[in-house]
Structures are given as structure tokens and as C-alpha cells.
Amino acid sequence: MHDANRNLRTENEELVARIRELDIMVAEQAHGVQRLKDRCRSSDAGCATAMRYVAQKRERMKAGLAVYNTEFA
């Protein structure tokens, strides 16, 4: 009986150690995922800024072409 209890205790300690290792792995992965989300958010903001800039340039070019066409028409 004493050996059975010792074996169970040893097995329990090993399982607890494994669970701690897995908890650490999950926390590291969660941190990595959060960093990727932050990078995507930053990238999305940069992309939106670039799209606004392109839209402004396009409108200026269209206005310039309209003036050009009326001057030479």
C-alpha cells in the first residue's frame, strides 16, 4: 500500500510539473499572438493612412486634368 501511494504521489508530481510546463507554453503563445495582433493593428493604421493619401492625390490629379482639358478645349 505504501508503494502504491508513493507511486501515485510521484505520478501526481510529474503531472503537475507537466501542467506547469504547458501553462508556460500557452502563456508564451498568447504573448506571441498578442504581439502579432498589435503589429496588424499598426499595419492596418498605416495602410489606411496610405489609402487616404492616394485618394487625395487621385482627386487632385482629376481636378488638374479637368482644368487642363478646359484650357485646351
Summary of the structure (lengths in Angstrom):
residues: 73
radius of gyration: 31.4
end to end distance: 105.2
largest distance: 105.2
contacts: 139
relative contact order: 0.05
helix: 96%
strand: 0%
